[in-house]
């Protein structure tokens, strides 16, 4: 049973890492202002950012739950 929880824990941690890395960062400085202008001109994909935000929350909660279960067991 512990092996199954560990495997699921690794899957959730990899999912969390991937979803965080796929999110668009908040740019700062001169390059951020140029990129911001391009986003308003070409339009930004809000749907993908919202989906990745929700997936990040789900993976984070599941990761914490499996962490607590592994700590107790």
Long-range contacts (C-beta under 8 A, 24 or more apart in sequence): 1-73, 2-70, 2-73, 5-66, 5-69, 5-70, 5-73, 6-70, 8-66, 9-63, 9-66, 9-67, 9-70, 12-59, 12-62, 12-63, 12-66, 13-63, 15-55, 15-59, 16-56, 16-59, 16-60, 16-63, 19-52, 19-55, 19-56, 19-59, 20-56, 22-52, 23-49, 23-52, 23-53, 23-56, 24-49
